[in-house]
């Protein structure tokens, strides 16, 4: 914003002539009046000149009025009336007063006007002040340009962040759609498990037409509730007193009990794996479903390594025991996106859902019809069929499927 010379002089505690002299000293001699307006760059140049103690140039005074005027006529022997009214003659005089012009004075020689002088060392200061003013303007322009560039960069970054957020929301929406389908299928599986549990409870304590249940007999013995009945059976087994009784026990639904024992009982050759979520019984190695906990952990680690090395992160396991599902959830590489579904026969509709946004599909003891196999063969997903129901067989089948 422009500032008047007079205002700048008050700020600098100097006279307006001194400020004008400084302007002339640093090369800006077009400013002549205290009412002249100075731009910001010129104001800064004057302040810098004051700091650097630049000497102001003497400013010549305005042209004075002419000192030599034509001499007024001198009235010789006249009076006031004769001067006011020509031709009037004073009484006793016969002719008007004679006006004699006064001799003209010779004009004095004009005084020379003081010219601004700039010493050599002041030239350097003037040039420095001018360069400083130009540098200040350049710095202001550069700062404004940098600010505009920063704003453009910030806008671009915000646009990129918004695009990334839109992509993330779209991916989450697709994942939620898949999850809805998976939840519906899992709900059906839970309903079937509830039916199985209801049948288990009916087996635990019904009195059939062919005999009395073991729970009723234990209740008659003085035990209360299934918890005490289970502990009683465990105590008899620990004391190795249950063998004679087992050969006398019978079930009324062999298929249901067989499924229960398959899902809830695991045969191991050594220590049971941690987090298996089922009863483990130690048997001979040739009959064991899992060698030991270390072997199970090694097989699960091999599954994760094979998938990560192939760059396949989304994997679906269909089938397998609930005990194996718990092991996979607890110990599989956390970087993998794992979905686990109970085993059920696969048709075209099930196969199309299996390969949707999935890299690997492992069918673990699950049958698939011709239409399902056609869908699996045309999809981009790697489909692996595993027949044996253990984690070692699953690891071998996935490795072979990825290699082929």
C-alpha positions in Angstrom: 0.0 0.0 0.0 1.4 3.4 -1.0 2.5 5.9 1.7 2.9 9.7 1.4 6.3 11.2 1.8 5.0 13.3 4.7 3.7 10.3 6.6 6.9 8.4 6.1 8.9 11.4 7.3 6.9 11.3 10.6 7.5 7.6 11.0 11.2 8.1 10.5 11.3 11.2 12.7 12.7 13.2 9.8 11.6 16.1 7.8 9.9 15.7 4.4 12.9 17.4 2.7 15.2 14.9 4.3 13.1 12.0 3.0 13.1 13.6 -0.5 16.8 14.0 -0.2 17.2 10.3 0.6 15.1 9.4 -2.4 17.3 11.6 -4.6 20.4 10.1 -3.0 19.4 6.5 -3.9 18.5 7.5 -7.4 14.8 8.3 -7.3 14.8 12.0 -8.1 11.3 12.2 -9.6 9.8 12.7 -6.2 9.6 16.5 -5.4 6.7 17.1 -3.0 5.8 15.9 0.5 2.4 14.9 -0.9 3.9 12.4 -3.4 2.9 8.7 -2.8 5.6 6.1 -2.4 5.0 2.4 -3.2 5.9 -0.3 -0.6 9.1 -1.2 -2.3 10.2 2.4 -2.3 9.3 2.8 1.4 11.4 -0.2 2.2 14.3 1.3 0.2 14.1 4.6 2.1 14.1 2.7 5.4 17.1 0.7 4.4 18.9 3.9 3.3 18.2 5.3 6.8 19.6 2.2 8.5 22.7 2.3 6.2 23.1 6.0 7.1 22.9 7.3 3.5 23.3 11.1 3.5 20.3 13.0 1.9 20.9 15.2 -1.0 20.2 18.9 -0.6 17.0 19.8 -2.4 17.0 23.2 -4.2 14.2 25.6 -3.1 11.5 26.4 -5.5 12.1 29.3 -7.9 11.7 32.5 -6.0 9.7 35.4 -7.2 11.5 37.9 -9.4 13.3 40.4 -7.2 13.7 43.1 -9.8 10.5 44.6 -10.8 10.0 47.7 -12.9 10.3 50.8 -10.7 7.1 52.6 -10.0 7.0 56.2 -11.3 8.2 58.8 -8.8 6.0 61.8 -8.4 8.0 64.9 -8.2 6.4 67.7 -6.2 3.0 66.3 -6.6 0.2 65.7 -4.1 -2.3 63.1 -3.5 -5.0 64.5 -5.9 -2.5 65.0 -8.7 -1.4 61.4 -8.3 -5.0 60.1 -8.2 -6.5 62.3 -10.9 -4.2 63.2 -13.8 -4.5 66.8 -15.0 -5.6 68.1 -11.6 -3.4 71.2 -10.8 -2.9 72.3 -7.3 -4.0 75.9 -6.7 -1.2 78.3 -7.4 0.3 75.9 -10.1 -0.1 76.3 -13.8 0.8 72.8 -14.9 0.4 69.3 -13.6 3.1 67.6 -11.7 5.8 66.1 -13.8 6.4 62.4 -13.3 10.0 61.4 -13.5 10.6 57.7 -13.7 13.1 56.4 -11.2 16.3 55.1 -12.6 16.1 51.4 -13.1 18.3 49.3 -10.8 20.6 47.0 -12.5 19.5 43.3 -11.9 21.6 41.4 -9.5 23.3 38.3 -10.8 21.2 35.1 -10.2 22.5 32.8 -7.5 23.5 29.4 -8.8 21.1 26.6 -7.9 22.6 24.0 -5.7 23.0 20.7 -7.6 22.7 17.4 -5.8 26.0 15.9 -5.2 26.5 12.2 -4.5 29.8 11.1 -3.1 31.4 7.9 -4.5 30.8 5.9 -1.3 27.1 7.0 -1.4 26.8 5.5 -5.0 27.6 2.1 -3.5 24.9 2.5 -0.9 22.4 3.7 -3.5 23.1 0.7 -5.6 22.8 -1.6 -2.6 19.5 -0.1 -1.6 18.1 -0.5 -5.1 19.3 -4.1 -5.2 17.7 -4.8 -1.8 14.4 -3.3 -3.0 14.5 -5.5 -6.1 15.5 -8.6 -4.0 12.6 -7.8 -1.7 10.1 -7.8 -4.5 11.6 -11.0 -6.0 11.4 -12.7 -2.6 7.7 -11.7 -2.2 6.9 -13.1 -5.7 8.8 -16.3 -5.0 7.0 -16.7 -1.6 3.6 -16.3 -3.3 4.6 -18.8 -6.1 5.7 -21.3 -3.4 2.4 -20.8 -1.6 0.4 -21.5 -4.8 2.4 -24.6 -5.5 1.8 -25.9 -1.9 -1.9 -25.3 -2.3 -2.0 -27.1 -5.6 -0.1 -30.0 -4.1 -2.4 -30.2 -1.1 -5.4 -30.2 -3.4 -3.9 -33.1 -5.4 -3.1 -35.0 -2.2 -6.7 -34.5 -1.0 -8.1 -35.8 -4.3 -5.8 -38.8 -4.2 -6.9 -39.5 -0.6 -10.5 -39.2 -1.6 -10.0 -41.6 -4.5 -8.3 -44.1 -2.2 -11.1 -43.8 0.3 -13.7 -44.4 -2.5 -11.7 -47.5 -3.6 -11.6 -48.8 -0.1 -15.3 -48.3 0.4 -16.0 -50.1 -2.8 -13.8 -53.0 -1.8 -15.5 -53.1 1.6 -18.9 -53.1 0.0 -17.9 -56.1 -2.2 -16.5 -57.9 0.9 -19.7 -57.2 2.8 -21.7 -58.7 0.0 -19.6 -61.8 0.1 -19.9 -61.9 3.9 -23.6 -61.8 3.7 -23.6 -64.9 1.5 -21.1 -66.6 3.8 -23.2 -65.7 6.9 -26.3 -67.1 5.3 -24.5 -70.3 4.6 -22.9 -70.4 8.0 -26.4 -69.8 9.5 -27.6 -72.9 7.7 -24.6 -74.9 9.1 -25.3 -73.6 12.6 -28.9 -74.7 12.3 -27.8 -78.2 11.3 -25.4 -78.2 14.2 -28.1 -77.2 16.6 -30.2 -80.1 15.3 -27.3 -82.4 15.9 -26.8 -81.0 19.4 -30.5 -81.4 20.1 -30.2 -85.0 19.1 -27.1 -85.4 21.2 -29.0 -84.2 24.2 -31.9 -86.5 23.5 -29.4 -89.3 23.3 -27.7 -88.2 26.6 -30.8 -88.8 28.7 -33.7 -90.6 27.1 -35.2 -93.8 28.2 -35.7 -95.8 25.1 -37.9 -98.8 24.6 -34.8 -101.0 24.6 -33.2 -99.9 27.9 -32.2 -97.2 30.3 -29.6 -94.4 29.5 -26.3 -94.2 31.4 -27.3 -90.7 32.5 -30.3 -92.0 34.3 -28.3 -94.7 36.0 -25.7 -92.1 37.2 -28.5 -89.9 38.5 -29.9 -92.8 40.4 -26.4 -93.2 41.9 -26.7 -89.7 43.4 -25.1 -87.5 40.7 -26.9 -84.3 39.6 -26.6 -82.8 36.1 -24.5 -83.7 33.0 -21.4 -82.1 34.5 -21.2 -84.5 37.4 -22.1 -87.4 35.0 -19.2 -86.4 32.7 -16.8 -86.2 35.7 -17.9 -89.6 36.9 -17.3 -91.1 33.5 -13.9 -89.4 33.4 -13.0 -90.7 36.9 -13.9 -94.2 35.9 -11.8 -93.9 32.8 -8.8 -92.5 34.7 -9.1 -95.4 37.1 -9.3 -97.8 34.1 -12.6 -99.1 35.4 -14.8 -98.2 32.4 -13.7 -101.0 30.1 -16.1 -103.6 31.5 -18.9 -101.1 31.3 -18.2 -100.0 27.7 -19.0 -103.4 26.2 -22.4 -103.2 27.8 -23.3 -99.7 26.6 -25.4 -99.3 23.4 -26.7 -96.3 21.4 -30.0 -95.8 19.7 -28.6 -93.7 16.8 -25.3 -95.0 15.6 -24.9 -92.4 12.8 -25.3 -89.5 15.2 -22.8 -90.9 17.7 -20.4 -91.6 14.9 -20.5 -88.1 13.7 -20.1 -86.8 17.2 -17.0 -88.9 17.8 -15.5 -87.9 14.5 -15.8 -84.2 15.2 -15.0 -84.2 18.9 -12.3 -86.9 19.2 -8.8 -86.7 17.6 -6.3 -89.5 17.5 -2.7 -88.3 18.1 0.6 -90.1 18.3 2.1 -87.6 20.8 1.1 -84.4 22.5 -2.1 -82.8 21.3 -1.9 -79.6 19.3 -2.6 -76.4 21.3 -6.1 -75.0 20.6 -7.5 -78.1 19.0 -10.8 -77.7 20.8 -11.5 -81.5 20.9 -10.6 -84.5 23.1 -7.3 -86.1 22.1 -6.4 -89.7 22.6 -2.9 -91.0 22.1 -2.7 -94.1 19.8 -0.1 -95.8 17.7 1.6 -93.6 15.1 0.2 -95.7 12.2 -3.4 -95.0 13.4 -2.8 -91.4 14.4 -4.6 -88.6 12.6 -2.0 -86.1 13.8 1.6 -87.1 14.7 1.8 -84.5 17.5 1.4 -80.8 18.1 4.7 -79.9 16.5 3.8 -81.8 13.3 0.4 -80.0 13.1 2.0 -76.6 13.6 4.6 -77.4 10.9 1.9 -78.4 8.4 -0.1 -75.2 9.1 3.0 -73.1 8.7 3.7 -74.8 5.4 0.2 -74.0 4.1 0.7 -70.3 5.0 4.2 -70.2 3.4 3.0 -71.8 0.2 0.1 -69.4 -0.2 2.2 -66.3 0.6 5.0 -67.3 -1.8 2.5 -67.7 -4.6 1.0 -64.3 -3.8 -2.4 -65.8 -3.0 -4.0 -64.2 0.1 -7.7 -65.1 -0.1 -8.3 -68.7 0.7 -11.5 -70.7 1.3 -11.6 -74.0 3.2 -14.7 -76.1 2.7 -15.1 -79.2 4.9 -12.8 -80.7 7.4 -13.5 -81.2 11.1 -14.3 -78.4 13.5 -11.1 -79.3 15.4 -9.1 -78.6 12.2 -10.9 -75.3 11.7 -10.0 -74.1 15.2 -6.3 -75.0 14.5 -6.3 -73.1 11.2 -8.0 -70.0 12.8 -5.5 -70.0 15.7 -2.2 -70.7 13.8 -2.5 -69.8 10.1 -0.6 -66.7 8.9 -2.5 -63.6 9.9 -1.8 -61.9 6.6 -4.1 -64.4 4.8 -7.8 -63.7 4.4 -9.3 -67.1 5.5 -12.9 -68.3 5.3 -14.0 -71.6 6.7 -17.2 -73.4 5.8 -18.6 -76.7 6.9 -18.5 -79.5 4.4 -21.5 -80.0 2.1 -21.9 -81.2 -1.5 -21.1 -78.6 -4.0 -23.3 -77.8 -7.0 -23.1 -75.0 -9.6 -24.5 -72.4 -7.3 -22.2 -73.3 -4.4 -19.2 -73.4 -6.7 -20.0 -70.0 -8.2 -20.0 -68.5 -4.6 -16.8 -70.4 -3.7 -14.7 -68.8 -6.5 -16.1 -65.3 -6.0 -13.2 -63.0 -5.0 -11.2 -66.0 -3.9 -7.7 -67.1 -4.8 -7.6 -70.6 -3.5 -10.5 -73.0 -2.8 -9.6 -76.1 -0.7 -12.4 -78.8 -0.8 -11.6 -80.9 2.2 -13.4 -84.2 1.9 -16.3 -82.6 0.0 -18.0 -84.0 -3.0 -18.6 -81.8 -6.1 -20.8 -82.7 -9.1 -20.0 -82.2 -12.8 -21.5 -78.7 -12.9 -19.5 -77.6 -9.9 -16.3 -79.0 -11.3 -16.9 -77.1 -14.6 -17.3 -73.8 -12.7 -14.1 -74.6 -10.8 -12.2 -75.4 -14.0 -13.2 -72.1 -15.7 -12.5 -69.8 -12.7 -9.2 -68.0 -12.0 -9.1 -69.5 -8.5 -6.8 -72.5 -7.7 -9.1 -75.4 -6.6 -7.6 -78.2 -4.6 -9.4 -81.4 -3.7 -8.2 -83.1 -0.5 -9.5 -86.5 0.4 -7.8 -87.3 3.7 -9.2 -85.6 6.8 -6.1 -84.2 8.5 -4.0 -81.1 8.3 -0.9 -82.8 6.9 -2.9 -84.0 3.9 -4.3 -80.5 3.5 -0.8 -79.0 3.4 0.4 -81.6 0.8 -2.7 -81.0 -1.3 -2.3 -77.2 -1.4 1.4 -77.5 -2.2 0.7 -79.9 -5.1 -2.2 -77.7 -6.4 -0.1 -74.6 -6.4 2.8 -76.4 -8.1 0.6 -77.8 -10.8 
